[in-house]
Amino acid sequence: EEGIVEEKDDGIVREVMGISMPQWLVGFQLVLQQADARIDEFIKTEHQAGVWNYTKADGGPPKDLDPAYYPDSPEVVNKDKGFDFGASICDGLVLSPALFKAYLKYADPLWTDTDMA
């Protein structure tokens, strides 16, 4: 049919039993989804850098290996921009499930570095 645009499934609930969800609730879902992607990328980057191999006594990881000093790291990109309370709350909400998911992934005895996707 003409004029019908097919919606893609982005995992956001916009309607329940024919009733539209409030915009703030849809926005909250979007922000949580972004936070989940941000935390997953952070965990993957930290794992690839092997930051756990360095102790405080060693002075931490060298700056060239430390993800905190990467040009696209949140520490560098968001420097002097203030504190985003909303994003931080959402990051906190998704952190525990993301860490548990990462634990299950990396604790798998059959896991290899080629499984990084």
Secondary structure, DSSP 8 states (H G I E B T S, - for coil): -TT-------S---EETTEE--HHHHHHHHHHHHHHHHHHHHHHHHHHHTGGG--TTTTSS-TTT-GGGSTTSHHHHTTTS---HHHHHHHHHHHHHHHHHHHHHHT-TT--GGG--
